[in-house]
Amino acid sequence: MAEHVIKLPDVGEGVAEAELVEWHVKVGDLVREDTLLAAVMTDKATVEIPSPVHGEITWLGAEIGDVVAVGSPLIRLKVEGEAEAQTETPHTPTPAPSPQGGGEPVAAPAETAQAETAPVKAPQVKTAPQTTGTPPSPSPSWGGARGGGTPTAAPRAEGEKPLASPAVRLRATEAGIDLRQVPGTGPAGRITHEDIDAFLARGPQTPTGAPGLARNTTVEDIKVVGLRRRIAEKMAVAKSRIPHITYVEEIDVTALEDLRAALNRQKRADQPKLTLLPFLMRAMVKAIAHQPNVNAIFDDEAGVVHQYGGVHIGIATQTPGGLMVPVVRHAEARDIWDSAAELARLSDAARTGTATREELSGSTITITSLGAMGGVVTTPVINHPEVAIVGVNKIMVRPVWDGTQFIPRKMMNLSSSFDHRVVDGWDAAVFIQRIKTLLETPALIFIEG
């Protein structure tokens, strides 16, 4: 038998390290060529690393959340062949972006032998910031250790994790089986495919004396890694370094909603459906023309405010992996329909993981909206190092006094936060009041000058 060492691949563009965000295997697992082994995240991409060979995992070189230097040994496998270590460092295609992260590189253990060049396997790159997917199910001879052992009693003690290969775990998940209830016949009680077959053949077992209500004393420790850690770091910086002031104003969007509905009824087939956000973007552009100080980046370390002429609006977007902010560039040069089309394109790219690094950076002011779940009031966190963020709350029909009677109107709050070091409370109020006037009299949005 020989040992095969897989190093963390060179992900290109000067990236020297990556964060390990997911293991698809564990020590003792048998894997086939192309089985996914791990996923790592840089500030540009999530890269999935496949196995270049058949073999048995004998060593894993990092824990989830560790930052590993490029070229460091990551995985060791026992493979068929002469007893001489082989080392492989897969090449990587140019990755796509994900939010920036950081950390210290993990010290790499010394290699056990001089490497022989093996055929290169390219790791799989996912442009989505989250890591998804499960290793393909191996055939029975590679799914883990096989029968012959004494079954491990089930159910297991509270907190005891059952041993099983990724393929067995996937099968159990798809079948709705709690592996803690399955006796294992493999070495050390490992659960095999045959154990799953036997469990299914027995049918559901009703535990005797099970109480109708029982205390749940389990505690699950979830390490903050990958995109979630990058979001946490950025939010911590924003709240610790920026003195927020939040200003909330009520807006009557009845006329705006009537106009939006009319435009959507008359739109061409090649035009996108209009939401409220393109109108808000145009209103912000017109308001920023009077108050350019809110369209800025504050370099607080240098003590310099970079005030931009171009309005690059970040759109806070919820994706399966977490919050991302694609950027509609030069909103000042886009009309309502162009703004809507670009907004739809970028939001879809962020959610599907196809957004480029340029599309996820460079914003000068941000919009955040929870849509129908927007609540009555929010206190949005500024997208550091910007100085302002405009938050959209949900539209609700409320009675409004018109001087003689109460009439139903479509009302919406804007909850907006500002960096109080750069934007005074008065300026924040004037900015939102300008937006309010434009949204309540939407014809003004289309008047130039």
N, C-alpha and C positions, 0 to 999 in steps of 0.2 A: 504494500500500500504506500501511497505517496501523500504528501500534504500540499494542498493548493491554497495559496494566499491571495485574497482579493483586496486590493487597495482602494481607497476612496478616489474616484476618477477626477481628472482635471476637468472642471466645468467651464473653463475658458474665461476670457475677458478679465484676466487679472484676479479672479476670485481665488483666495488662498485657503479657504475653509468653508465648511458647511455644517449645518445643524442636523443631527440625526432625529427625524420626527416619527419614524415607524420601523419596527422590525416585523417582517412577515414570517420569520423563522425563529427557532431557538436551538440551543445546543442539543444534539442528538437527532434532529430532524434529517430525514433523507430527502434530497432534492434532485430534480431532474434539470437538465440544461434548459435555460430560459425561465425557470421558476423565479418569481420575484423574491428577492431576499430582503431588501430594505428600501426606505425612501429617505432622502436627505433634502434639505431646503437651504438655498442660498438666498441672497437678497434679490436674485433674478429668477429663480425657478425652483420647482420641486422635481427632483430627479429620482426615478425608480431604478434600482440596480438589479439586473437579472443575474442568475448564475450562468457562468460560461461552461460549466461541466456538470456531470452527474457526481454526486458524492454525499457524504454525511457531514453535517455541521459539527465542528469540534470546538470552535471558539468564536465569540462575538466580541469585537474590540471596543464597544462603547455602549452607553445607556441612552435611552430616549431623552432628548434635550441636550445631550453633550454636543459640543462644537468640535469637529474633527478636522485636522489639517489635511489638505489635498496630498495624496501620496502615502498617507498613513495606512498600515494594515487595518482592515475593517472586519474581515471574515476569514476564517481558516476552515477548510474542508478536507476530509479524508477521501481520497479518490483512488481508483484502480491504477496500478502502474508501479514503476520502480520507486523505492523509498528515497525520493529526492524531492525537496520542496519546489513547487512551481509557484510563481507569483504573476498575478495579472492585475493590471490597472486599466480598466476600460476607458476608451475614448468617449467623449461626450459631445453631442451636437450643441450648437449655441442655444442656451436656454432662454425661455421667456420669463417675464418678470413676476415678482411677487413682492410684497412689502418688505422693507429692510429690517434686518435683525442684527444680533450681535452675540458676543460671548467669547470666552477664552478657548483656544484650541486644546483638545485632549492630547496628553502625552502619548505617543505611539510606542508600543513595545518593539524591541528589536526583532528583525526578521530572522527566522531560524536557518535559512540557507540562501545561497545565491539564486536569484530568479532565473528561470528559463522563459523565453518568450513564448506565450501561448496565443492561439488565435484570438483576435480582439473581438469582444462583445460590446456593443454600444448600449449603455444604460438607457432606459426609456424615460423620456422627459415629458412630464405633465405640466402644461402651462397654468393649470389651476393652482391657486395657492394652497389648497388643501390636498391632502393625500387620500386617494380613494382606491378602491379595488382590493381584491383578495387574490392570492396566488392561485393559478389554475390547479384544479384538483388532480393530483398525481394518480397513476394507476395503483391498484392495491399493493403491488410489490414495493412502491415507494411512498406510501402514505404514512409509514411509521412502523414500529416494531410489531410483529405479528404473533398471534396466539401461542399457546403452550404454557403460559404462566398461570398462577393461581389468581382468580378474580379478586380485585380489591372491592371490599364491601362498599355498598352505596345505600343510602345517601352518605356523603362525606361530612366530616365535622365542619362547623361553621367557619368560614374563612379559608378552608382548604381548597386550593385550585386543582381541578382535574388535569391530568397530563394527556395531551392529544396533539396530533399534528394539525397544521393549518387546514389541510383537506378535510380531516375529521371534524374540526370545529365548524368549518363552512357547512358541511353536510348536516351537522346537528342544528345549526342555526336555521337552515332552510326547512328542516323537518320540525322545528319548534321543540327540540329536545334540550332539557337542562342536563348538561354533561355531569353535573354533580350527582345526578341520580343513576348514572350508568356505571355498572361495574367494569373495571378494566382488567384485561387478561395479559396485557403486554408487560414488558419489564418495568419494574417500579410502579405497576398499576396503570401503565399507559393505556388509554382507550383506543381501540382499533376499529376499523370498518366492520369487522366481524362482530364486535361488541355492540355497535350501533344496530346491525342486523338483528342480533339476538334481542336487544331491547325493544325494537319495533315489533318483533314477532310475539313477545309477551304481552304487548298491549299496555295501555295506561294502568299504572298501579296506584291505588288509593291508599295513602298512609293511614294506619290505624291510629285513632285517638287524636287526629289532627284538629286543633282548636279552630273555631270559626274566626276568631280574632287573635292575633299573636303579635308580640312586640318584634320590631325589626331593629336589631342592634348593630347592623353592619355599617361599616364606614369605608367608603371607597376613596382612595387617594389618587387624584388625577393630576398628573404633572402638566404644568402649563408649558407647552412647546409649540414650535412652528408658528403659524399665522397668529394664533391666539396669544402667544408670548410677545410677538411684535406689536399687536394691538395694545396689549397691557403696557408695554414699555412706552409706546407713544402717548397713551392716555395719561400715564403717570407723569411724563415730562410736561404735557400740556397743563395739567392741573397744578403741578408743583411750581412751574415757572411763570404761568400766565395768571394774573389777577383778573378773573372773569367778572364782567358785569352783564346781567341778562335783562333784556327789555322785552316786555310782552305787550302786544297791541292787538285789538280786535278789528277784523276787516270784514266788511259786507261784500261778499263775492257773488251776490245774486246776478248782477248784470254781467259779470265776467263769465259765470257759468252758462248764462243764456247765450252769450256770444260764442263760447267754446262749443256748445251743442250745435249752434247754427253752422259754424265753420266745419265741424265734423260731418254734418249732413251733406255739405256741398263739396267736400274735398274730393280731389281726383284719386283714382285707384292707386297711383304711385306715391301718394302723399301719406305720411304717418298719421295715426290718430292723435289728436291733441289732448294732452293732459294739462293740468294747471301749471306744471313746472315751466314749460316754455314761456308762458306769459310772465311768470315770476322772474325768469332769467332776463327777459327784455326790460322789465321794470327795474331790476337791479342795475342793468347797464345804464339806463337813463338816470337813476339816482346817483350812481357812482360818478357820472360826468360832473355832478355838482359837488361831490364829496370824495375825491380820489384817495383820501387818506385811509378809507376803509378797504381799499383794494391794494393790499400791501403785505409784505413779508418783513417781520421784525427780527433782525439778527441781533439778539440781545447781548451776545458775547462781545460783538464789535460795537454795539451801541448805535446801529445804523438801521433805519427803516427804508426798505426798498419799495418805493411807490411805483406801481405799474400803470402804463397807459392801456395795454391790452388787458381785457377782462377774461381770465381763465377760470371758469367756474367748476369747482369740484362737486361731484354729485355723490354723496354718501350712499352706498349701495350694499344691501345685505346679500351675501352670497352663501352657499352651503358651508363654506369654510370660515366665514366671518366677515367683518365689515371691510369694504374696500372703497376707494374714492377715485373712480375714473374722472377724467378732466375734459370738459368741453372747452376747447381752446378758441380764443378770439370770439367770444360771444358777442362782442360789440359789432362784429361784421356779419352776424347771422340774423336772418329774419325769423319769424315764429316757426315757419315750416322747417327751415334748415336746422334751427335749434332743436325742434322735436325729433327730427330724423337722427341727428348726431347723438342726442340723449338716449334714444332707443338703441342705437347701435352700440354705444359704449356700455350701457347697462347690461345688454345681452352678452357682450364680450367679457365683462367682469364676472357674470354669473356662470358662464360656461368655461372660464379659465383661459380665454384666448386673447385677453387684453395684453398689449405690449407694455414694456416698461415706460415708454414715453406717454402712453395713454393713462398711466396710473401716477403720474407725477407732474409737478409744475403748476398746481392750482394757486390762485391768488386770493380767492374767497370761496366759501363752500356753502352748499345748500344741503340740509338734512331733512328727510321726511319719512314718517312711518306710515304714510298713506291713510287708509281708513282706521288704522290702529294708532293714529297720531296723538290721541289723548287731547285734553283741553289745554294743558300747559306742559312744556318740557324745559329743561335747562341744558341746552346742547353744549358739548365740549368743543372748544376751538381746535381746528385742525392745525396744530403747531407746524410751522412758525407763522401761520397767517394771523390776522388780527380781528377777523370777523367771521361769523357763521350765522346763516339765516335758517331758522327751523320752522317747518310747516306742520301745523296741527290739523286735525280732521275737520271737515266741513259738517256743520250741524244746522238744521232748521230751528231757529229760535224766534220767539216773539220780540219785535222791536217797536218801540213807541215812535210814531212819526209826527207827533204833535197833537194828533186828534184821536188816534186809536193805535192798538197793537196790531201789527201786520207780520206775517211769517216772512223771514228773510234767511238766506243761506249765509251763515256766519262762520268765520275761521280765524283762529289766532295765529299770529306769527310770534314765535319765541326765539329771540336772537341774542347771541352772546358776542361780546366785544372784549378786546384786550385793553383794560383800563389804563395801561401805561401809555397807549398810543391814541386811543379813542375816548374822549370825555363822554360822560353820560348825556350831555346836551346834544353832542354830535350824533350819538347813537340814536337818540330819539328823533332828531331831524331826518336822519337817513331812513328810518322805518316809516316815518310819517309821509315822506315822499313816495315810498313804495306803496303805502296805503292809498294815497290819492290816485296813483296810477292804476292800481287793481280795482278800485271802486268806480273809476271812470275809465274803463278799458280802451276807449277810443283814443285817449291820450298816449297810450303805448305806441300807437301807429303814426303819431305825428312827429315828424323829424324836427330837430332843432331844440 
